Amino acid sequence: MTLSLLLDWRLHLFVAIASLAAEAIGIIKVPLGPGTLLLLPLFYAFVIGVVFNPHLFSVTKKIIPDSVSQAAGPVILLSIMPFIARFGSTIGPAIEELINAGPALILQELGNLGTMLIALPFAVLVLKMGREAIGATYSIAREPNIAIISDKYGLKGPEGIGVMGVYVVGTMFGTLWFALMAGYLTSLDIFDPRALAMACGVGSGSMVAACSGAVAEALPGMGDELLSFASASNLLTYATGLYISLFIALPVAERLYRLFSGKRVAKPVGAQTTDAPMPSEPDEADRPERELRKTAIVMAVVCAVAWVANTINGASLVAALPGMVILYAMTMIGLVITRFAPFYLPGVAWVSLVSIVMTLPWFPGNGWILDQLASVNFLAIVTPVLAYAGLALSRREFTMFRQAGWKLIVLSLLVFTGTYLGSAVVAQVLL
């Protein structure tokens, strides 16, 4: 996509205004039984983005044309990078506590198996679903999980339909569900809050942001510590999640499907593999680290939007400027490493590692860096991400959502719940 489209002033001005409005509304607490639901500004930002999405209401094309909505897609990944840097900056100061909790952080990834233990039997026995239940329930449908299904079965087969259905529902509602679920469970005081924070790491970037933000908001006195656990968990998920999904989760899902359906599992049909690119997998040329000059320019604009959004519940523009510049620098350093590293790790992983190193107790200037970052509210800078996400939903995703039906919606929420609870239970036991 051209630089001029990515820098379209209508896109970034709209997101800045939507973010300021969402931050002004603030956090709304809704009592529900023994707990409390937290409605965060990122919820309102997402809703505002969806309402003005030209693919949902054609009348909004006068404000947000299709080209602006299209440009919002690649900006989502860039807009979440400063948050990942801010997120990672909570790990360095808490490195000793994280080392002590090491086994819990690593092994809680196995709690992802809770996904299929809850959702797959329900899908087969209650919803009477076929093999699409395997693709829909073996994981939380992050991008690497879609890649596994695409490679083994193809996205046109039932397994592909299942995983893409959960992906679409997750794109539209997963972030909100994680935020509501995490905040509510924290308010019940059943789990160790560190276990709930670690369980947040299983989600996508926006899910992690919303989930950990809700847990931290419910317990503001432990905010930084909880964020560090969630960030470390998310980093380890990138390293181990793909292999656990491929070598443990998917084979278990196959066996459970055979058990509950009473049918033999057909062999993967390699011929069904689609040649079309996955919606979640960017073209190699579109990866932000491939065109660093263009990325640096767009990243500066994205950081400026986050900087403005931070003024409501963070600090003034003057006070927050050094912190935002530091986040920008961390992000670009991480992307440069991604571009030239001899082996591949996702950009978000490198950005997180850079921010961790720069905030370790023995890093030169560590104290000054942390002081400047304290002026940047981690929830405020993730609010624009959800506004971009609401605008970026394509006509195809809206269509897939309408065609998915209520079954995939219910199943997706069970998948998210099972994944989160399973990880939280394992982390709780190990802690």
C-alpha positions in Angstrom: 0.0 0.0 0.0 1.3 3.4 -0.9 2.6 5.8 1.7 0.0 8.5 0.7 -2.8 6.1 1.6 -1.3 5.1 4.9 -0.9 8.8 5.8 -4.4 9.8 4.8 -5.2 12.6 7.2 -8.9 11.6 7.5 -7.9 8.2 8.9 -5.7 9.5 11.7 -7.8 12.5 12.5 -10.9 10.3 12.9 -9.0 7.8 15.1 -7.6 10.6 17.3 -11.1 12.1 17.8 -12.7 8.7 18.4 -9.9 7.9 21.0 -10.3 11.2 22.8 -14.1 10.6 23.0 -13.6 7.1 24.3 -11.1 8.2 26.9 -13.4 11.0 28.0 -16.2 8.5 28.6 -13.8 6.7 30.9 -14.2 3.3 32.6 -17.8 2.3 33.4 -18.2 -0.4 36.1 -21.3 -2.6 35.8 -22.2 -4.7 38.9 -23.1 -8.2 37.8 -23.8 -10.7 40.6 -20.8 -11.1 42.9 -18.4 -9.4 40.4 -18.1 -6.4 38.2 -17.9 -5.9 34.4 -15.4 -3.2 33.3 -16.2 -1.3 30.1 -13.0 0.2 29.0 -12.4 3.1 26.6 -11.0 0.7 24.0 -14.6 -0.8 23.9 -16.1 2.5 22.9 -13.3 3.2 20.4 -14.0 -0.1 18.7 -17.7 0.6 18.6 -17.2 4.0 17.1 -14.9 2.6 14.5 -17.4 -0.1 13.5 -20.3 2.4 13.4 -18.4 4.6 10.9 -17.0 1.7 8.9 -18.1 2.3 5.3 -18.7 -1.5 4.7 -21.4 -1.5 7.4 -23.3 1.7 6.7 -22.8 3.1 3.2 -23.9 6.6 4.4 -20.7 6.9 6.3 -18.6 6.8 3.1 -19.0 10.5 3.0 -16.8 10.7 6.1 -14.8 7.5 5.8 -14.4 6.3 2.2 -13.4 2.7 1.3 -9.8 3.7 0.7 -9.5 5.0 4.3 -11.0 1.8 5.7 -8.5 -0.2 3.6 -5.6 1.8 4.8 -6.6 1.2 8.5 -5.8 -2.5 8.1 -2.0 -2.4 7.8 -1.9 0.5 10.4 -3.3 -1.8 13.1 -0.1 -3.7 13.4 1.9 -0.5 13.5 -0.3 1.1 16.0 0.0 -1.8 18.5 3.8 -1.6 18.4 4.2 1.3 20.9 1.9 -0.5 23.2 4.0 -3.6 23.0 7.0 -1.5 23.8 5.2 0.0 26.8 4.0 -3.4 27.7 7.6 -4.9 27.6 8.9 -2.0 29.7 7.1 -3.5 32.7 9.1 -6.7 32.5 12.6 -5.3 33.0 12.0 -3.8 36.5 10.2 -7.0 37.6 12.8 -9.5 36.1 13.5 -11.2 39.5 9.8 -11.8 40.2 9.4 -13.2 36.7 12.3 -15.6 37.1 10.9 -16.9 40.3 7.6 -17.6 38.5 9.4 -19.1 35.5 7.8 -22.6 35.6 4.3 -21.1 35.8 4.9 -18.8 32.9 6.2 -21.6 30.7 3.8 -24.4 31.5 0.7 -22.3 31.6 0.8 -22.4 27.8 -0.5 -26.0 28.2 -3.7 -24.6 29.6 -4.6 -23.8 26.1 -5.8 -27.4 25.9 -8.7 -26.2 28.0 -10.0 -24.7 24.7 -11.0 -28.0 23.1 -11.8 -29.8 26.4 -14.7 -27.3 26.8 -15.6 -26.3 23.3 -15.1 -29.4 21.1 -17.5 -31.7 22.9 -20.1 -28.9 22.9 -19.6 -28.3 19.2 -20.0 -32.0 18.3 -22.6 -33.2 20.8 -24.8 -30.0 21.1 -24.3 -28.0 18.0 -23.9 -31.1 15.8 -20.9 -29.7 14.0 -18.7 -31.7 11.7 -14.9 -31.5 11.2 -15.1 -27.7 11.2 -15.2 -28.2 15.0 -11.5 -29.3 14.9 -10.4 -26.1 13.2 -12.6 -24.0 15.4 -11.6 -25.4 18.8 -8.0 -26.6 18.7 -6.7 -23.1 19.4 -7.6 -19.5 19.9 -7.2 -18.9 16.2 -4.2 -16.6 16.2 -2.4 -16.1 12.9 0.1 -19.0 13.4 -2.9 -21.3 14.2 -4.5 -20.3 10.9 -1.3 -21.0 9.1 -1.2 -24.6 10.6 -4.7 -25.4 9.4 -4.1 -23.8 6.0 -0.9 -25.9 5.5 -2.4 -29.2 6.7 -6.0 -29.0 5.4 -6.5 -25.9 3.4 -8.8 -23.0 4.2 -11.5 -24.2 1.8 -12.1 -27.4 3.8 -14.3 -27.7 6.9 -11.3 -27.3 9.2 -10.4 -24.1 7.5 -14.0 -22.8 7.7 -13.9 -23.5 11.4 -10.7 -21.7 12.2 -11.5 -18.7 10.0 -15.0 -18.4 11.6 -13.4 -18.2 15.1 -10.8 -15.7 13.7 -13.6 -13.4 12.3 -15.6 -13.6 15.5 -12.4 -12.9 17.5 -11.5 -10.0 15.3 -14.9 -8.4 15.9 -15.6 -9.4 19.5 -12.7 -11.3 21.0 -10.9 -8.3 22.4 -14.1 -7.1 24.2 -14.9 -10.6 25.5 -11.4 -11.0 27.0 -11.6 -7.6 28.7 -15.0 -8.3 30.2 -14.1 -11.8 31.2 -10.7 -10.9 32.8 -12.1 -7.9 34.7 -15.0 -9.9 36.0 -12.9 -12.9 37.2 -10.4 -10.5 38.9 -13.3 -8.9 40.8 -14.4 -12.4 42.1 -11.1 -12.8 43.9 -10.9 -16.5 43.2 -7.7 -16.6 41.2 -4.3 -15.2 42.0 -4.3 -12.0 39.9 -0.8 -13.0 38.5 -2.4 -16.1 37.2 -5.1 -14.1 35.4 -2.5 -11.8 34.0 -0.4 -14.7 32.7 -3.5 -16.2 31.1 -3.9 -12.9 29.1 -0.8 -13.8 27.2 -2.5 -16.4 25.1 -4.5 -13.9 23.0 -3.6 -11.7 20.0 -2.0 -8.3 20.6 -5.3 -6.5 21.1 -6.7 -9.3 23.2 -3.6 -9.2 25.5 -3.9 -5.4 25.7 -7.6 -5.4 26.7 -7.3 -8.4 29.0 -4.2 -7.3 30.9 -5.6 -3.7 31.0 -8.8 -5.0 32.7 -6.9 -7.0 35.3 -4.6 -4.1 36.1 -7.4 -1.7 36.3 -9.2 -3.9 38.8 -6.1 -3.9 41.0 -4.3 -0.6 40.3 -1.9 -1.2 43.1 -0.4 -4.2 41.3 -0.8 -2.7 37.8 2.9 -2.8 36.7 3.5 -6.2 38.2 0.5 -7.7 36.4 1.4 -6.1 33.1 4.9 -7.6 33.3 3.5 -11.1 33.8 1.1 -10.7 30.9 3.8 -9.3 28.7 6.2 -12.1 29.5 3.5 -14.7 28.9 2.7 -13.2 25.5 6.3 -13.3 24.5 6.6 -16.9 25.5 3.4 -17.7 23.6 5.1 -16.5 20.4 8.0 -18.9 21.1 6.1 -22.0 22.2 2.5 -21.6 21.1 3.0 -22.6 17.5 4.7 -25.9 18.5 2.2 -26.8 21.2 -0.7 -26.2 18.8 0.9 -28.3 16.1 2.3 -31.2 18.0 -0.1 -31.4 21.0 -3.4 -29.4 20.5 -4.2 -30.5 17.0 -3.6 -34.2 17.5 -5.6 -34.1 20.7 -8.5 -32.3 18.9 -8.4 -35.0 16.1 -8.7 -37.8 18.7 -11.4 -36.0 20.7 -13.4 -35.5 17.5 -13.2 -39.2 16.7 -14.2 -40.0 20.3 -17.3 -37.8 20.4 -18.4 -38.1 16.8 -17.8 -41.8 16.4 -16.5 -41.2 12.9 -13.1 -41.9 11.4 -11.0 -38.8 10.8 -10.3 -38.3 7.1 -6.8 -37.7 5.9 -5.9 -34.1 5.1 -6.6 -33.3 1.5 -3.5 -31.4 0.4 -5.2 -30.6 -2.9 -7.7 -28.4 -1.1 -5.0 -26.0 0.0 -5.9 -22.6 -1.3 -3.5 -20.4 -3.2 -5.1 -17.2 -1.9 -3.3 -15.4 0.8 -4.7 -15.7 4.3 -6.5 -12.6 5.6 -4.3 -12.7 8.7 -1.0 -13.3 6.9 0.5 -10.1 5.4 2.3 -10.4 2.1 6.1 -10.6 2.7 6.5 -7.2 1.0 3.9 -5.6 3.4 5.7 -6.5 6.6 6.7 -3.3 8.4 10.3 -4.2 8.7 10.6 -4.6 4.9 10.2 -0.9 4.1 11.8 0.8 7.2 11.7 4.3 5.7 7.9 4.1 5.1 7.3 2.4 8.4 9.3 5.1 10.3 7.1 7.8 8.8 3.8 6.1 9.4 4.9 5.0 12.9 5.6 8.6 13.7 2.0 9.6 12.8 0.6 6.6 14.8 2.6 7.6 17.8 1.3 11.1 17.5 -2.2 9.8 17.6 -1.5 7.8 20.7 0.3 10.8 22.2 -2.9 12.9 21.8 -5.1 10.1 23.1 -2.9 10.0 26.2 -3.8 13.5 27.2 -7.2 12.6 28.8 -6.2 9.9 31.2 -2.4 10.1 31.0 -0.3 13.3 31.0 -0.1 16.5 29.1 1.5 16.6 25.7 4.6 18.2 27.1 5.0 15.8 29.9 4.4 12.7 27.8 6.6 13.7 24.8 9.8 12.1 26.0 8.0 8.9 26.9 6.4 8.7 23.4 9.7 9.4 21.7 11.3 6.6 23.8 8.5 4.2 22.7 9.0 5.2 19.1 12.7 4.6 19.4 12.1 1.2 21.0 9.7 0.2 18.2 12.0 1.2 15.4 15.0 -0.5 16.9 12.9 -3.7 17.3 11.8 -3.5 13.6 15.4 -2.9 12.4 16.5 -6.0 14.3 13.6 -7.9 12.7 14.8 -6.8 9.3 18.4 -7.8 9.7 18.4 -10.7 12.2 19.8 -14.0 10.9 16.6 -15.8 12.0 13.0 -14.7 12.0 10.9 -13.7 15.0 7.8 -11.5 14.7 8.4 -7.8 15.0 6.3 -7.6 18.1 8.6 -10.1 19.8 11.8 -8.1 19.0 10.1 -4.8 20.0 9.2 -6.4 23.3 12.7 -7.7 23.8 14.2 -4.3 23.1 12.0 -2.6 25.7 12.8 -5.3 28.2 16.5 -4.8 27.8 16.3 -1.0 28.0 14.4 -1.2 31.3 16.5 -3.8 33.1 17.9 -2.6 36.4 21.5 -2.6 35.0 20.8 -0.8 31.7 22.3 2.7 31.6 19.7 5.4 32.2 17.1 2.8 33.3 15.7 5.1 36.0 15.2 8.1 33.7 13.6 5.9 31.0 11.1 4.5 33.5 10.3 8.0 34.8 9.5 9.2 31.3 7.4 6.2 30.4 5.4 6.7 33.6 3.7 9.6 31.8 2.3 7.3 29.1 -0.9 5.5 30.1 -0.6 2.0 28.6 -4.4 1.8 28.2 -4.7 5.2 26.6 -2.2 4.3 23.8 -4.1 1.0 23.0 -7.4 2.8 22.6 -6.5 4.1 19.1 -5.6 0.5 18.1 -9.2 -0.6 18.6 -10.5 2.5 16.6 -8.3 1.5 13.7 -9.5 -2.1 14.0 -13.2 -1.1 13.9 -12.5 0.9 10.7 -10.4 -1.8 9.1 -13.1 -4.6 9.1 -13.7 -5.5 5.5 -16.8 -6.3 3.6 -15.6 -9.9 3.5 -15.3 -10.1 7.2 -18.8 -8.7 7.7 -20.1 -11.2 5.2 -18.2 -14.1 6.9 -19.7 -13.0 10.2 -23.2 -13.0 8.9 -22.7 -16.4 7.3 -21.1 -17.9 10.3 -24.3 -17.9 12.2 -25.0 -18.2 15.9 -23.2 -21.5 16.2 -19.8 -20.1 15.5 -20.4 -17.1 17.7 -21.3 -19.3 20.7 -18.5 -21.7 19.9 -16.0 -18.9 19.6 -16.9 -17.5 23.0 -16.5 -20.9 24.5 -13.1 -21.2 22.8 -11.9 -17.9 24.3 -13.3 -18.8 27.7 -11.8 -22.3 27.7 -8.4 -21.0 26.6 -8.3 -18.2 29.2 -9.6 -20.4 32.1 -7.4 -23.3 31.2 -4.3 -21.1 31.2 -5.3 -19.4 34.4 -5.9 -22.7 36.2 -2.5 -24.1 35.2 -0.8 -20.8 36.2 -2.7 -20.8 39.5 -1.6 -24.3 40.4 2.0 -23.7 39.5 2.1 -20.4 41.4 
